[in-house]
Amino acid sequence: VWRCPICTYDNEDSFSACDICGVLRNPLVKANDRSESAGGILSSVSETNVFVEPNLTDKGRENFNGVLEKSYSGTSSGKKLVDFTSESSNSPYPSSLKPKADIETKPTSLEPYNSKKHTMPEMLEGISNQLNLAVVGHVDSGKSTLCGRLLHLLGSVSQKDMKKFEEEAKQIGKGSFAYAWTLDESSEERERGITMTVGVAFFKSGKYDVVLLDSPGHRDFVPNMISGATQADAAILVIDGSMGSFEAGMDAEKGQTREHAQVIRSFGVDQIIVVVNKMDVVGFSEERYVAIKEKLGTFLRSCGYKDSSISYIPASAIENQNLIAKPSDDRLYWFEGPSVLEAIDSIQLPARDYEKPLLMPVCDVIKSESERRILACGKLERGAVFAGRKVLIMPSGEMASVECLQRDAVVCDVARAGDHVALSLRGIDDRYVVSGGVICDPEYPVGVGRHFELKILVLDISTPILIGAQLEFHVHHAKNAARVEKLLSVLDPKTGSVKKKSPRYLLAKQSAAVEVSVDGSVCVEEYSKCRALGRVFLRWSGRCVAIGIVTRVIQ
């Protein structure tokens, strides 16, 4: 046996980490040397001139469209796969390539920023009403089927494509999965019958140009779900209304309904549409709907949602009940609320930072060796971008120029804060452009660090968080291995005042101030200065254990 130096538990000699607290037997990170690697994530424990002349010809536009078509599905839904499970948790740029020494890594104050110098007046004219809508929920709740139905009903998926999906699904005995296949396109997703990546699709509602972010519900793919949540303005939480399934989603250990609701709230989403799906399975029972609404409502309020920002809708995606029109089934006579589409149009768009410096966290990168073109995809959090503009790629500090761009799967001249875009970049080594990086204004580089002070809320955990605990650090689209360096204090959750200094451990439901170091450099800023780069999520062994904000970038 060997004795843990933290909790003194006697572990079997074959264990590489303490079975109680998770501390590594032979840690790769030394407490007095933060420059060492943070090791792995434990599997045994429970996140100048800024313009260049655009030279894009008609042929160039055609080539750009061709490259983009390779990244989107062949259907008219315009679905794109965003997969982060294969991403390394190390530094978001290659170790062999060092960031430029002359790039100041601390964020520049925005006070002197003059938007007129960096944007054209016409950029703020005719601002599009783009709504980024994340679809989340427990595995097998019917998220992809709901999305596929909406896309088909609203004309984003043609009847020809829909017929093809139906025939292909029947061939492998999964006829009921046809609508889900409009988004679940990989062979593995179709064979397993689950969504594994974030699917991106587009449709027009009566009020908005909607970017639909279909998220995986399986607990193994929560990192992918987080990437969708970081881009969302609002969310649809899909509930399986059948007996036992709703309860499974609310299970404290394995239920993803709870975790998904907490994740999207922690990333600033405060408007949510709860679709109680599969109501046909329970005969459209009003009693079942009310029971789910009451239990779920209590939990959502505990997460910080207001009742006025939550819409509850009983529906059946497979039978097309209450999706874009009032239900035709007489058994739903008791419901007088809106349809799913009407609820989407009732969402209020958040304020956009159009006149602040450009900022776009990169969620996906598509590289075309034949065209020598790099496509960086993501949501513009601040500012505006247009063809011909020079941009800074962080954390590498390399410059690039935007050759052309695409919004809602259509080539456009300009994109603004709130838009989901794909930027075609020139003049940069493709190894510097990675998911988890940030594209920003050259005169206003974002902060880069490895050591941070956080204010966190510990979620439902069974194992205390100790100094030395190794975890996953999630911020925007970056995922890094991390280590808890210090437990500074336990805080009063209401006032934020210090209740206890230097605690030995943190328990469930406690608020605390901690110091965390990460393996590699990551683009982070204090939450008070930039919310998009200041919200963090901490995970252990496949579960989210804490949510928080960055209060200080130490190093």
Buried (B, 14 or more C-beta within 10 A) or exposed (E): EBEBEBBEBEBEEEBEBBBBBBBBEEBBBEEEEBEBEBBBBBEBBBBEEBEBEBEBEEEBBEBBBEBBEEBBBEBBBBBBBBBBEEBBBBBBBBEEEEBEEEBEBEBBEBEEBEBEEBBEEEBBEEBBEBBBBBBBBBBBBBBBBBBBBBBBBBEBBEEEBBEBBBEBBEEEEBEEBBBBBBBBBEEEBBEEBBBBBBBBBBBEBEBBBBBBBBBBBBBEBBBBBBBBBBBBBBBBBBBBBBEEBBEBBBEEEBBBBBBBBBBBBBBBBBBBBBBBBBBBBBEBBBEBBEEBBEEBBEBBEEBEBEEEBBBBBBBBBBBBBBBBEEBEBEBBEEBEEBBBBBBBBEBEBBEBBBBBBBBBBBBBBBBBEEBEBBBBBBBBBBBBBBBBBBBBBBBBBBBBBBBBBBBBBEBBBBBBBBBBBBBBBBEBBBBBBBBBBBBBBBBBBBBBBBBBBBBBBBBBBEBBBBBBBBBBBBBBBBBBBBBBBBBBBBBEEEEEEEBEEEBEBBBBEBBBBBBBBBBBBBBBBBBEBBBBBBBBBBBBBBBBBBBBBBBEBEE
